Amino acid sequence: METHGRRVAGAALLRERVTEVITAAVLDELADTGYARMSMEAVARRAGVGKAALYRRWPSKEVMVQQIVDTLAGNAVPIPDTGNLREDVSGYVAHAAALRNDLRTTRIIADLSAEAIRNPQLAQSFSAALREPRRAAGTTMLHHAMERGELPADLDTDLALDCLVALTHARPQTLTASGELAAPYSHDRLVEVILVALAACRR
């Protein structure tokens, strides 16, 4: 009985490891070839497994990518809520800058963002995993800043969020003609620009 239990546990651990290898292969394939050109065959080949291993976990490429998008959500830049707007914005910008060397994630997000325009199911999954949680956290941060008097009471929170996210991520997610990440702006300068932009987002 004990031996059987160890076998079951060992099989579960092996399955988990194979899933991790496949997930890494999916992300690498997305970064290198993009969603449209990616195939189950290519993922299996990169992962060193048979296609059956993929289909046991996901019935199609679409479902596989939709579920693995959740992996990207774990790497998303958190939106701080420290009790001070300048520190919140500074922390958010710093987190984004720290992740800017992750070229794989940058390429994947850019590719999936473009693909989501043509794929409603992917758009829904992408939004639920990445956009909606971050916008909810950002809204809370802005409301707290309004309560403290750091932002105007008539703040347009949707516009302010768009400014915060766009100004923070535009440069870290910009690729040059050679495919490299663009040089970052000065941290302090970017924080100042964002604070001015947020204060101007009135209804």
C-alpha positions, -999 to +999 in steps of 0.1 A: +000+000+000+028+024+009+047+014-022+016+021-043+012+055-027+048+064-035+042+053-071+012+076-074+030+105-058+060+099-081+037+098-112+020+130-101+054+147-096+066+135-131+034+148-147+039+182-130+075+184-142+064+175-178+037+202-176+064+228-165+086+218-194+057+221-219+047+254-204+082+268-209+082+254-245+049+272-252+063+305-239+095+301-259+076+292-290+052+322-286+082+345-282+101+331-312+073+325-337+042+341-324+007+328-318-005+326-354+025+305-366+028+283-334+017+247-337+012+219-313+039+199-332+064+227-327+057+229-290+060+191-286+093+191-305+107+220-284+096+203-252+110+169-262+076+152-257+051+136-280+020+155-291-001+131-270+014+147-239+000+181-250-034+168-259-038+150-226-035+184-210-052+207-235-076+199-264-063+226-287-037+253-292-063+279-283-071+263-250-035+257-242-025+293-248-055+307-229-046+287-198-009+294-200-016+331-203-022+328-165+016+322-162+022+357-175-002+371-150+021+358-122+049+379-138+028+410-142+040+442-126+022+447-093+005+481-086+016+493-051-007+509-025+018+522+001-002+552+013+018+577-007+011+584-044+047+593-053+060+561-037+033+541-054+042+554-088+079+551-081+075+515-071+053+507-101+079+522-125+107+504-107+090+470-110+084+476-147+120+486-152+133+455-134+113+432-157+123+450-189+152+425-194+126+398-198+126+400-236+106+368-239+076+381-219+078+415-238+075+397-271+047+374-260+026+403-246+031+423-278+022+393-300-009+383-279-021+419-277-021+420-315-036+386-319-064+394-294-078+420-318-086+391-342-094+364-316-123+372-292-117+342-270-080+350-266-089+386-260-113+376-231-086+353-216-059+379-219-081+406-204-092+384-175-057+372-166-037+405-171-058+436-177-087+434-153-068+425-121-043+452-127-070+478-135-088+468-103-056+473-083-049+505-100-084+519-094-080+511-056-046+529-055-060+560-073-091+561-051-069+560-020-048+589-034-080+609-040-091+603-004-057+616+008-061+647-013-031+637-035-053+637-066-083+658-075-117+646-063-131+648-099-103+625-112-112+605-143-099+572-130-101+554-164-081+581-181-056+582-152-051+544-153-045+545-190-019+573-185-002+553-156+000+521-175+008+536-209+036+559-197+051+532-175+051+504-200+055+521-234+093+523-232+100+490-214+079+471-240+093+490-270+115+470-294+141+487-317+144+478-354+170+452-344+146+435-320+163+447-288+146+466-260+147+504-262+168+523-237+148+533-206+139+568-195+153+582-163+133+568-134+129+601-116+119+619-148+093+593-157+078+594-122+075+632-124+058+631-158+033+604-146+024+624-115+018+655-136-003+635-161-024+619-133-032+653-117-044+665-151-069+637-156-099+656-144-135+650-156 
